[in-house]
Amino acid sequence: MATSTFSGPVVSKNGFINTGPGNVIDADSSVALTVATHSGKIVHNDAAGAVTYTLPALNATADGASSGPSSDIDNLNNIGATFTIVNSITKTGSLIVQVANANDIMTGSATIVDTDTDDNTEGFVTAAASDTITLNGSTTGGVTHATITCTAISSTKWSVSVITGGTGNLATPFSAAVS
């Protein structure tokens, strides 16, 4: 089935069911994520080596004055786009999720279960300039399983949530690394 575009809201009184092989995108190497290919789907990593996922640049462009009475279907606004990254193997190289440019930042939190002690949980929040998530396979997460969710919420902010396992003296997976 081809891509369909609607100019008004779509309502389902009984939900939408997203199933099938097209809903999971295998991404075992570094990739620039796109709304058309990756948003609303599960980006799955099951390779132990290093990988970097770059989120698209945030675009909050409003419809032009000539768009008429409804939304411009060609508008590249990506606010509300959600990317879900699932790692299903313990990383030996870092899994990195980063913004596209120095104008975009992340706001949110990470929950890391300490898997080598008594499964205590530690939480970490982003700093004002956070723009990168790094799961290193030990102290910052990436042990056994990880789920990272990133949602575009404004012209400069990604809402992020990280749930993962870690080992050793747990540390924040957030940093300001994009320049």
Sequence and secondary structure as in RCSB ss.txt:
>XXXX:A:sequence
MATSTFSGPVVSKNGFINTGPGNVIDADSSVALTVATHSGKIVHNDAAGAVTYTLPALNATADGASSGPSSDIDN
LNNIGATFTIVNSITKTGSLIVQVANANDIMTGSATIVDTDTDDNTEGFVTAAASDTITLNGSTTGGVTHATITC
TAISSTKWSVSVITGGTGNLATPFSAAVS
>XXXX:A:secstr
      SS    SS     SGGGEEE  S EE  HHHHTTSEEEE  SS EEEE          GGGTTS  TT 
   TT EEEEEE S  SS EEEE SSTT EEEEEEEEEETTTT  EEEEE  TT  EEEE SBTTB EEEEEEEE
EE SSSEEEEEEEEEE SS    EE    
